[in-house]
């Protein structure tokens, strides 16, 4: 997913999506190794394949830190 705020970390991403997805197992935010700042995107890992497709097909706008997340 993209358009993550610079302040979002893995723990916050998991906590946020637990409100919508029961099968979230882990999350990873990608950081720039040189600067230590977020690159603005990350990944979530789900244990339920069906929930994954529901998330992709949903037209819901997930807003975190006043930014609409881009789900791909």
N, CA and C of each residue as an Amber inpcrd file, in Angstrom:
protein
   216
   0.8310000  -1.1560000   0.0000000   0.0000000   0.0000000   0.0000000
   0.8810000   1.2250000   0.0000000   0.3330000   2.2810000  -0.5500000
   1.1140000   3.4980000  -0.6650000   0.4350000   4.6830000  -0.0020000
   1.1090000   5.7850000  -0.0720000   0.6840000   7.0630000   0.4880000
   0.6830000   7.0450000   2.0140000   1.5980000   6.2900000   2.5980000
   1.7200000   6.2670000   4.0600000   2.3940000   7.5420000   4.5480000
   1.9200000   8.0360000   5.6490000   2.5470000   9.1780000   6.2970000
   3.9220000   8.7690000   6.8300000   4.8380000   9.6940000   6.9000000
   6.1990000   9.4150000   7.3840000   6.2330000   8.8660000   8.8010000
   5.2290000   9.1740000   9.6090000   5.2230000   8.7600000  11.0140000
   4.6250000   7.3780000  11.2640000   4.0630000   6.7410000  10.2310000
   3.4220000   5.4340000  10.4000000   4.4810000   4.3390000  10.4930000
   4.3380000   3.4770000  11.5100000   5.2390000   2.3310000  11.6390000
   4.4160000   1.0440000  11.5520000   5.0960000  -0.0970000  11.6390000
   4.4330000  -1.3890000  11.4820000   3.3480000  -1.6140000  12.5360000
   3.6380000  -1.2860000  13.7680000   2.6770000  -1.5090000  14.8460000
   1.3960000  -0.7110000  14.5980000   1.5350000   0.5270000  14.2000000
   0.3660000   1.3570000  13.9490000  -0.4270000   0.8370000  12.7430000
   0.2600000   0.3490000  11.7200000  -0.4060000  -0.1930000  10.5440000
  -1.2260000  -1.4300000  10.9010000  -0.6660000  -2.3110000  11.7150000
  -1.3920000  -3.4990000  12.1680000  -2.6070000  -3.0950000  13.0010000
  -2.4220000  -2.2040000  13.9480000  -3.5170000  -1.7530000  14.8030000
  -4.6310000  -1.1250000  13.9770000  -4.2670000  -0.3130000  13.0110000
  -5.2500000   0.3410000  12.1550000  -6.0690000  -0.6790000  11.3750000
  -5.4200000  -1.6340000  10.7320000  -6.1360000  -2.5850000   9.8830000
  -6.8620000  -3.6710000  10.6730000  -6.5120000  -3.8830000  11.9170000
  -7.2600000  -4.8480000  12.7310000  -8.7090000  -4.4150000  12.9150000
  -8.9910000  -3.1360000  12.7400000 -10.3630000  -2.6490000  12.8070000
 -11.1930000  -3.0980000  11.6040000 -10.5280000  -3.4880000  10.5190000
 -11.2140000  -3.8350000   9.2780000 -10.9830000  -5.2770000   8.8350000
  -9.8540000  -5.8490000   9.2180000  -9.4480000  -7.1660000   8.7250000
  -9.1060000  -8.0610000   9.9000000  -9.7350000  -9.2060000   9.9780000
  -9.4850000 -10.1330000  11.0790000  -8.2070000 -10.9330000  10.9040000
  -7.7910000 -11.1360000   9.6730000  -6.6950000 -12.0750000   9.4210000
  -5.3300000 -11.4150000   9.2340000  -5.1890000 -10.1630000   9.6470000
  -3.8850000  -9.5130000   9.4840000  -2.8570000 -10.1790000  10.4040000
  -1.7390000 -10.5570000   9.8240000  -0.7020000 -11.2640000  10.5840000
   0.5070000 -10.3750000  10.8650000   0.8850000  -9.5730000   9.8770000
   2.0510000  -8.7070000  10.0760000   1.9840000  -7.5300000   9.1060000
   2.8640000  -6.5820000   9.3310000   2.9670000  -5.4150000   8.4570000
   4.4180000  -5.0050000   8.3520000   4.7380000  -4.3490000   7.2570000
   6.0980000  -3.8550000   7.0770000   6.0500000  -2.5250000   6.3520000
   6.6570000  -1.5220000   6.9350000   6.8030000  -0.2150000   6.3140000
   8.2260000  -0.1380000   5.7750000   8.3720000   0.3350000   4.5570000
   9.6860000   0.4010000   3.9200000  10.3350000   1.7460000   4.2310000
  11.5550000   1.6650000   4.7360000  12.3220000   2.8530000   5.0930000
  13.5510000   2.9790000   4.1950000  13.9680000   4.2040000   3.9510000
  15.1850000   4.4750000   3.1990000  16.3750000   4.1900000   4.1050000
  17.2830000   3.3620000   3.6540000  18.4180000   2.9810000   4.5040000
  19.3910000   4.1320000   4.7510000  19.4580000   5.0710000   3.8390000
  20.3850000   6.1920000   4.0040000  19.8590000   7.2540000   4.9660000
  18.5530000   7.5330000   4.8800000  17.9920000   8.6150000   5.6920000
  17.2220000   8.1130000   6.9110000  16.7680000   6.8700000   6.8680000
  15.9580000   6.3290000   7.9530000  14.5130000   6.7650000   7.9070000
  14.1400000   7.5240000   6.8680000  12.7620000   7.9960000   6.7250000
  11.9390000   6.9890000   5.9210000  10.6460000   7.0050000   6.1700000
   9.7350000   6.1440000   5.4370000   9.7410000   6.5170000   3.9650000
   9.6130000   5.5120000   3.1190000   9.4950000   5.7600000   1.6790000
   8.0410000   5.9670000   1.2700000   7.1200000   5.8530000   2.2350000
   5.7220000   6.1360000   1.9560000   4.9070000   4.9420000   1.5030000
   5.4900000   3.7550000   1.6020000   4.7130000   2.5700000   1.2540000
   5.0960000   1.4070000   2.1540000   4.2460000   0.3900000   2.1250000
   4.4880000  -0.7710000   2.9560000   3.6110000  -1.9320000   2.5330000
   3.6350000  -2.9830000   3.3300000   2.9230000  -4.2120000   3.0070000
   2.2270000  -4.7270000   4.2590000   1.0850000  -5.3810000   4.0570000
   0.4540000  -6.1120000   5.1480000   0.3260000  -7.5630000   4.7120000
   0.4470000  -8.4610000   5.6670000   0.3680000  -9.8850000   5.4050000
  -0.8960000 -10.4250000   6.0610000  -1.7490000 -11.0580000   5.2520000
  -2.9970000 -11.6180000   5.7460000  -2.9440000 -13.1380000   5.7000000
  -3.6580000 -13.7740000   6.6110000  -3.7010000 -15.2360000   6.6070000
  -4.9020000 -15.7630000   5.8310000  -5.8610000 -14.8970000   5.5050000
  -7.0660000 -15.3090000   4.7840000  -7.0470000 -14.7170000   3.3780000
  -6.9210000 -15.5910000   2.3960000  -6.8430000 -15.1750000   0.9970000
  -8.1180000 -14.4470000   0.5610000  -9.2690000 -14.8970000   1.0510000
 -10.5460000 -14.2760000   0.7100000 -10.5990000 -12.8210000   1.1930000
 -10.1320000 -12.5740000   2.4010000 -10.1080000 -11.1990000   2.9280000
  -9.1680000 -10.3070000   2.1170000  -8.1020000 -10.8990000   1.6250000
  -7.1710000 -10.1530000   0.7740000  -7.8840000  -9.6350000  -0.4760000
  -8.6410000 -10.5010000  -1.1430000  -9.3580000 -10.0750000  -2.3460000
 -10.4850000  -9.1030000  -2.0280000 -11.1370000  -9.2800000  -0.8890000
 -12.1560000  -8.3160000  -0.4830000 -11.5490000  -6.9330000  -0.2830000
 -10.3760000  -6.8890000   0.3120000  -9.6830000  -5.6170000   0.5330000
  -9.3350000  -4.9530000  -0.7950000  -8.8290000  -5.7340000  -1.7450000
  -8.4650000  -5.1810000  -3.0460000  -9.6790000  -4.6740000  -3.8180000
 -10.8000000  -5.3710000  -3.7060000 -11.9890000  -5.0080000  -4.4660000
 -12.8320000  -3.9310000  -3.7910000 -12.5800000  -3.6800000  -2.5290000
 -13.4020000  -2.6910000  -1.8160000 -13.1140000  -1.2900000  -2.3490000
 -14.1280000  -0.4870000  -2.3310000 -13.9690000   0.9080000  -2.7480000
 -13.8310000   1.8250000  -1.5470000 -13.5720000   1.2330000  -0.3910000
 -13.4610000   2.0000000   0.8410000 -12.1730000   2.8160000   0.8440000
 -12.2810000   4.0470000   1.2680000 -11.1030000   4.8880000   1.4460000
 -10.5900000   4.7050000   2.8650000  -9.4280000   4.1140000   2.9990000
  -8.7940000   3.9560000   4.3060000  -7.9520000   5.1980000   4.5480000
  -8.2660000   5.9210000   5.6100000  -7.5690000   7.1770000   5.9050000
  -6.7810000   7.0110000   7.1930000  -5.4870000   7.2450000   7.0970000
  -4.5820000   7.1450000   8.2410000  -3.7000000   8.3820000   8.2490000
  -3.6960000   9.1090000   9.3490000  -2.9560000  10.3810000   9.4820000
  -3.3820000  11.3740000   8.3980000  -4.6850000  11.4510000   8.1620000
  -5.2660000  12.3790000   7.1790000  -4.8150000  12.1210000   5.7520000
  -4.3500000  10.9050000   5.4540000  -3.9500000  10.5500000   4.0990000
  -4.7270000   9.3170000   3.6660000  -5.2390000   9.3430000   2.4420000
  -5.9510000   8.1980000   1.8970000  -4.9020000   7.1840000   1.4220000
  -4.9840000   5.9670000   1.9660000  -4.0360000   4.9170000   1.5930000
  -4.3580000   4.3640000   0.2130000  -3.3360000   4.0520000  -0.5340000
  -3.4930000   3.4480000  -1.8560000  -3.2680000   1.9520000  -1.6940000
  -4.3250000   1.1760000  -1.9570000  -4.2560000  -0.2790000  -1.7870000
  -4.0490000  -0.9080000  -3.1640000  -2.9980000  -1.7040000  -3.2850000
  -2.7130000  -2.3940000  -4.5660000  -2.4920000  -3.8520000  -4.3130000
